[in-house]
Amino acid sequence: MFLDIPYANLFALLIFIIASITDAYDGYFARKYKIVTPEGMFLDPLADKILVSSAFISFTILGVVEYWMVILIIFRDLFVTGLRMAMIRKGLNMVTSNIAKAKTGIQIGIIIFILLFLGLKGLPISWIKWLLQTISWKDVIYYLMLGMTLFTAITGISYLYDNRLTIKQFLT
């Protein structure tokens, strides 16, 4: 994405899609064949957070996404992951909700959308140029990210609420 070569953003899109698919397949494979491990239960969500955070940070550097949104998203993820790590050390387990899994899926979808936009921006095809000039892509990306940021905050609150009894046990 930071290279000034033709189609670099499309390569970034392809690499991100491959990383997302292999990550999803890894989790599916582990559950299907019942080879889920405590390490995998911790490392898989951590890998998701690293993949998503690195993309969002890159977008802020490129000026495509607002810094405060990325800071809030990463703070929520670091807080929940840190809490989970501390609780695991005490032998406690936090339940991951379906809404948190949906959050990751939506984040990945938005990243793919932004990468697609960045990739199309460099193509010398007239209808793509017309489309990019007609639609306010900055606004589309801003409102997608705003919704994602709010949804991420809500999932963090939901995570704490769903695990409140375990957290209370952890704190005592």
C-alpha positions, 0 to 999 in steps of 0.5 A, a space after each residue: 500500500 505504501 509502494 508507488 508501483 502499479 497495482 500495489 493496493 490490489 496486491 495488498 487486497 489479495 494478501 489481506 483476503 488470503 490471510 483472512 480466509 486462512 485464519 477463518 479456515 484454521 479456526 473452523 478446522 480446529 473446531 471441526 476436528 476437535 483440536 482446539 487448544 488453550 493456546 489456539 483459543 488465545 492466539 487466534 483472536 490475537 492474530 485477528 486483532 493484529 491483522 485488523 489493527 495493522 490494516 487500520 493503522 495503515 489506513 490512518 497513515 494514508 489519511 483514509 481513516 480517522 485516527 481517533 476511530 482506530 485508537 478506540 478500536 485498538 484500545 477496546 481490543 487491547 483492553 479485552 485481550 489484556 483482561 482475558 490474558 490476566 483471567 487465564 492466568 488465574 484459571 478463569 475463562 471469558 466467554 466470547 460472544 457471537 457479537 464479538 465474532 461478528 465484529 471481527 467479520 464486519 471489520 474484515 469486510 470494511 478493510 476489504 472494501 477500503 482496500 478495494 477502493 484504494 486498488 480501484 483508485 489506481 486503475 486506468 479504466 474510465 468507468 472506474 474513474 467516473 465512479 470514483 469521481 461521482 461518489 464521495 468515497 471519503 464520506 462512505 468510508 468515514 460513515 462505515 468506520 464511524 458505524 464500525 467504531 460504535 459497534 466495536 465499543 458496543 461489543 466491548 461493553 457487551 463483552 464486559 456485561 456477559 462476563 461480569 460474574 467471571 470478572 467479579 470473581 477475578 477481581 476478588 
